[in-house]
């Protein structure tokens, strides 16, 4: 969905600033993310089975290389909007 006015752009920027202040992270397999638990390790993409998530087909798992914390995301027929790249401006 495109942004067609300066007011819409400002609203979108304000939304992003709130997300940044709340500690939002970029969702991408190509972005290095620090572990939210130990703060030392980084999340690496892992198969659900590697992360101990048997019977979790349709998920994308990330495993901390230091403490073993796991984050996983549910995917349906297509990736959720946040995984589809930046919104078009």
C-alpha positions as CSV (number, residue, x, y, z in Angstrom):
1,X,0.0,0.0,0.0
2,X,1.5,3.3,-1.1
3,X,1.7,6.5,0.8
4,X,0.1,9.3,-1.1
5,X,0.2,12.4,1.2
6,X,2.7,14.0,3.5
7,X,0.3,13.4,6.4
8,X,0.2,9.7,5.7
9,X,4.1,9.7,5.5
10,X,4.3,11.4,8.8
11,X,1.9,8.9,10.4
12,X,4.0,6.0,9.1
13,X,7.2,7.6,10.4
14,X,5.6,8.1,13.8
15,X,4.6,4.4,13.8
16,X,8.2,3.3,13.0
17,X,9.6,5.6,15.7
18,X,7.4,4.0,18.3
19,X,8.5,0.5,17.1
20,X,12.2,1.6,17.4
21,X,11.7,3.0,20.9
22,X,10.0,-0.3,21.9
23,X,13.0,-2.3,20.7
24,X,11.5,-3.7,17.5
25,X,13.9,-5.8,15.4
26,X,14.2,-6.2,11.7
27,X,12.7,-9.5,10.6
28,X,15.0,-11.0,8.1
29,X,17.3,-14.0,7.8
30,X,20.0,-11.6,6.5
31,X,20.0,-9.2,9.5
32,X,22.1,-10.1,12.5
33,X,20.0,-9.8,15.7
34,X,21.3,-10.0,19.3
35,X,19.6,-12.4,21.6
36,X,16.8,-10.8,23.6
37,X,17.6,-13.0,26.6
38,X,21.4,-13.2,27.1
39,X,22.2,-10.1,25.1
40,X,25.5,-11.7,24.0
41,X,24.6,-14.3,21.3
42,X,23.1,-13.8,18.0
43,X,20.1,-15.5,16.5
44,X,20.8,-17.9,13.7
45,X,18.2,-19.3,11.4
46,X,17.5,-22.9,12.2
47,X,15.2,-25.7,11.1
48,X,12.3,-26.1,13.6
49,X,13.6,-29.6,14.5
50,X,17.0,-28.2,15.3
51,X,15.4,-25.8,17.7
52,X,13.5,-28.6,19.5
53,X,10.2,-27.6,17.8
54,X,8.9,-30.9,16.4
55,X,5.5,-30.8,14.7
56,X,6.0,-27.1,14.0
57,X,5.7,-27.1,10.2
58,X,5.1,-23.7,8.8
59,X,7.3,-21.9,11.3
60,X,10.6,-20.1,10.9
61,X,12.9,-20.6,13.9
62,X,15.9,-18.6,15.2
63,X,18.2,-20.1,17.8
64,X,20.7,-18.1,19.9
65,X,24.2,-19.4,19.4
66,X,25.1,-18.7,23.1
67,X,22.2,-19.5,25.4
68,X,19.9,-21.6,23.2
69,X,17.0,-19.2,23.4
70,X,14.6,-19.9,20.5
71,X,12.3,-17.4,18.7
72,X,9.9,-18.8,16.1
73,X,7.4,-17.2,13.8
74,X,4.3,-18.8,12.2
75,X,3.9,-18.7,8.5
76,X,0.8,-19.5,6.5
77,X,0.4,-19.8,2.8
78,X,2.7,-16.8,2.4
79,X,5.1,-14.9,4.8
80,X,3.5,-12.4,7.1
81,X,3.7,-8.7,5.9
82,X,6.7,-7.9,8.1
83,X,8.7,-10.7,6.3
84,X,7.8,-9.5,2.8
85,X,10.2,-6.5,2.8
86,X,9.9,-2.8,3.5
87,X,6.6,-1.1,2.6
88,X,6.5,0.8,-0.7
89,X,6.5,4.5,-0.3
